[in-house]
């Protein structure tokens, strides 16, 4: 959009009292804000993954190294160790997926066909809800130890699945826009 075409858009945003938006926000500003939000999402998930990795290391120390007297560790302890590692790996995988989420292209050819500003505002709202879910995932790992990992494992996995569904919804929003 040319500079003279932006003035009515800025004025419309300014005089629309139903919205509490910055009238000077441009598509570039909203795109940058979307990137900042996604970086925060990844940080929260990285903290959760680090907590699960610490629980994994603690569980690994509890199992100990095999000896001649006890060459095979307890099956239940090893199963718990595998579950903790899978959970940490799943959280780490979502960190990289969040960094790779796409934003709509900033092209001028299709700007009149698809409303990028509205889409970016919708993505920021979606990312805000994702941020709340990522904070909940991070808070779910507060005080996580190898001893209480069994109790927290199912709840964390459920929250991670809900987070994954929300990310899929965000991806669907992007994919529904014609390129």
C-alpha positions in Angstrom: 0.0 0.0 0.0 1.4 3.4 -1.0 1.8 6.1 1.7 -1.2 8.1 0.5 -3.3 4.9 0.7 -2.3 4.3 4.3 -3.8 7.5 5.6 -7.5 6.3 5.4 -6.5 3.0 6.9 -4.8 4.7 9.8 -7.7 7.1 10.3 -10.2 4.3 10.3 -8.2 2.5 12.9 -7.9 5.6 15.0 -11.6 6.5 14.9 -12.8 2.9 15.4 -13.5 2.9 19.2 -14.5 -0.8 19.2 -10.8 -1.7 18.8 -8.0 -0.8 21.1 -5.2 -0.8 18.6 -2.3 1.4 17.8 -3.4 3.6 14.9 0.2 3.9 13.7 0.7 0.1 13.6 1.7 -1.0 10.2 1.8 -4.5 8.7 5.5 -4.5 9.4 5.0 -3.7 13.0 2.3 -6.4 13.4 4.6 -8.9 11.7 7.4 -8.0 14.1 5.1 -8.3 17.0 4.0 -11.7 15.7 7.7 -12.7 15.6 8.3 -11.5 19.2 5.3 -13.5 20.4 6.5 -16.6 18.7 9.9 -16.2 20.2 8.3 -15.9 23.7 6.4 -19.1 22.9 9.6 -20.9 22.0 11.3 -19.6 25.2 8.5 -20.9 27.4 8.6 -24.3 25.7 12.4 -24.4 26.0 12.2 -23.8 29.7 9.6 -26.7 30.0 11.9 -28.9 27.9 14.8 -28.1 30.1 12.9 -29.0 33.3 12.0 -32.4 31.7 15.6 -32.9 30.8 16.7 -32.2 34.3 14.1 -34.7 35.6 15.6 -37.2 33.0 19.1 -36.7 34.3 17.9 -37.0 37.9 16.1 -40.3 37.1 19.2 -41.5 35.2 21.3 -40.9 38.4 18.7 -42.7 40.5 18.9 -45.8 38.2 22.7 -45.7 38.4 25.2 -47.6 36.3 25.0 -51.4 35.9 27.2 -53.4 38.1 28.1 -57.1 38.3 25.7 -57.7 41.1 22.9 -55.7 39.3 23.6 -55.8 35.6 20.0 -55.0 34.6 18.2 -51.9 36.0 14.6 -52.1 37.2 12.1 -52.2 34.2 9.7 -49.7 35.8 12.5 -47.2 36.4 13.7 -47.6 32.8 10.1 -47.2 31.5 9.8 -44.0 33.5 13.2 -42.8 32.2 12.0 -43.4 28.6 8.7 -41.5 29.2 10.5 -38.6 30.7 12.9 -38.5 27.7 10.1 -38.7 25.2 8.3 -35.8 26.9 11.5 -33.7 26.9 12.0 -34.5 23.2 8.4 -33.6 22.3 8.7 -30.2 24.1 12.1 -29.6 22.3 10.6 -30.5 19.0 7.8 -27.9 19.5 10.4 -25.2 20.2 11.9 -25.7 16.7 8.4 -25.9 15.1 7.4 -22.6 16.8 10.5 -20.9 15.4 9.6 -22.2 11.9 6.0 -21.0 11.9 5.2 -18.9 8.9 3.7 -15.4 8.7 1.9 -14.1 5.6 4.0 -12.7 2.9 4.5 -9.0 2.6 3.7 -8.6 -1.1 1.9 -5.7 -2.7 0.4 -7.6 -5.6 -2.2 -9.5 -3.6 -2.6 -6.9 -0.8 -6.0 -5.8 -2.1 -7.2 -9.4 -2.6 -6.2 -10.7 0.9 -6.5 -8.4 3.9 -3.0 -8.9 5.4 -3.6 -6.4 8.2 -6.7 -8.2 9.4 -4.9 -11.6 9.1 -2.0 -10.3 11.1 -4.2 -9.0 13.8 -6.0 -12.4 13.9 -2.6 -14.1 14.1 -1.5 -11.9 17.0 -4.7 -12.8 18.8 -4.1 -16.5 18.1 -0.5 -16.2 19.2 -1.6 -14.5 22.4 -3.7 -17.5 23.3 -0.8 -19.8 22.3 1.4 -17.7 24.7 -1.0 -18.4 27.5 -0.9 -22.1 26.7 2.9 -22.0 26.6 3.0 -20.3 30.0 0.8 -22.9 31.4 3.1 -25.6 30.0 6.1 -23.8 31.6 4.3 -23.5 35.0 3.3 -27.1 34.9 7.0 -28.0 35.2 7.6 -25.8 38.3 9.0 -28.1 41.0 9.3 -31.0 38.6 11.5 -33.8 39.9 12.1 -37.5 39.0 9.9 -38.5 41.9 6.8 -36.5 40.9 7.3 -36.9 37.1 4.8 -39.8 37.0 2.0 -37.6 38.4 2.7 -34.7 36.0 3.5 -36.7 32.9 -0.1 -37.2 31.7 -1.3 -33.7 32.5 1.7 -32.2 30.7 1.2 -34.4 27.7 -2.5 -33.4 27.5 -1.5 -29.7 27.7 1.1 -30.2 25.0 -1.5 -31.9 22.7 -3.9 -28.9 23.3 -1.0 -26.6 22.4 -0.3 -28.6 19.2 -4.0 -28.3 18.2 -3.8 -24.5 18.6 -0.7 -24.4 16.5 -2.4 -26.4 13.8 -5.3 -24.0 13.9 -2.9 -21.1 13.4 -1.3 -23.0 10.5 -4.8 -23.5 9.0 -5.4 -19.7 9.2 -2.2 -19.1 7.2 -2.9 -21.9 4.6 -6.5 -20.6 4.0 -5.1 -17.4 2.6 -4.5 -17.6 -1.2 -0.9 -17.1 -2.1 
